[in-house]
Amino acid sequence: MHFQVKIRKGIRVPILIFSLIGIIISMYSLQQRIDHIKLETRAIEDLKYLPSGKFLKPAALGFDELLADLLWVKAVTYFGGHYLTDKQYDWLYHILDIVTTLDPRFEYVYEFGGIVLSIEANQIKESIALLKKGIENHPGEWKLPFLLGFIHFYYLNDFETAGHYISKASLLPGRPDFLPALAARFYTKVNKPQIAIEFLTRVYNSTNDERARRNIEKKIKEITTGSK
């Protein structure tokens, strides 16, 4: 009997030891994963300590676009992390400004920043600054002045500036057909019908689309009648 008990104990001890080793390894792996997540989070937050793009650009040693891509991924991760938690985006503009300085041709970053900084982060001044920077580097992209016009209309109640940017967007290739009439409506709203008429006339003369011309003629007639 004593021998049998001894055998059982002999069996149990190695099993117990292996179980403990397994638990320790699992706990170590879990802790490593937690530390990795903390390190990633800290690295993302440390982006706020990055110098401006003008100072960082020489340090990139010709790998500007690659560094911009890496920081863009970090920016999206930063946004996503705060969107799911505290919805505070204190350093988002700083990161996007660096990305667009390193790679001014990265057009989507301006569009993303213009929308998110205004609608989600309520950082209107920063949104406008990034979009203006985008227009300087992408003068042929209609979405950027359109977004600027929307921000001035919706957040600043500035119809005249909204009309200015919407009219710029209306003259660019690929823009939706409704933009010229929308720009004219903003000018009319601030009681500047003559600017609206001059703008619509310019659009009329620049297009060969008969349907568009008929719509513009109709809009000019409405403005002229309404201003009398």
C-alpha positions, 0 to 999 in steps of 0.5 A: 500500500505504501509503495502504491501511494509513493508511486502516485505521489511520484506521478503527481509531482512531475505533473504538478511541476509541468503544470506550474511551468506551463502557468508561468510561461503563460503568465510571462507571455501575457505580461510580454503582450501587455508590455508590448501594448503599453510600449505601442501606446506610449510610442503613439503618444510620444508622437506629440514630442516629434519636432515639426516637419521642417526640422524632421525633413533633413533628418529623414535622409531622403526617406521622406515618403517612407517616414510619412507613410509610417507616421500616417499609420501611427496617426490613424492608430492614434485617432482610432485609439482615442475615438474608441476611448476619450475622443480627445485628439490633442496631437492629431493635427501636429502629426498630420502636419508633419506627414504632409510636410514630409510628403506634400503630395499625400493628398488623402491626408489633407482630406482626412484631416479636414473632415476629422479635425472639424467634425470629430475633434472640433478643431476648426482652426487646425482643420482650415490650416491643413486644408489651405496647406492642401490647396497649395500643394494640390490646386487642382483637387476640388474636394479641398476647397469644397471642404473649406467652404463647408467648414466656413458655412457650417461652423463659422456661419461665414457665407461669403467665404464659403461662397468663395471656396465653393466657387473655387471648387466649382471651377475645378475638374471632376466637381459635381454639377450642383456646385456652381448653383451652391456657390451662387446661393452663398453669395446671394445669402450675403446680399451680393447677387452681382458676384453670384451672377458674375461667377455663374456667367464665368461657369456658363462660358467655360462649359459646353454642356447644354444641360449645365448651361440651361441650369445656369441660365435659369439660376441667373434669371432667378438671382436677377429677378430676386435682386430687383 
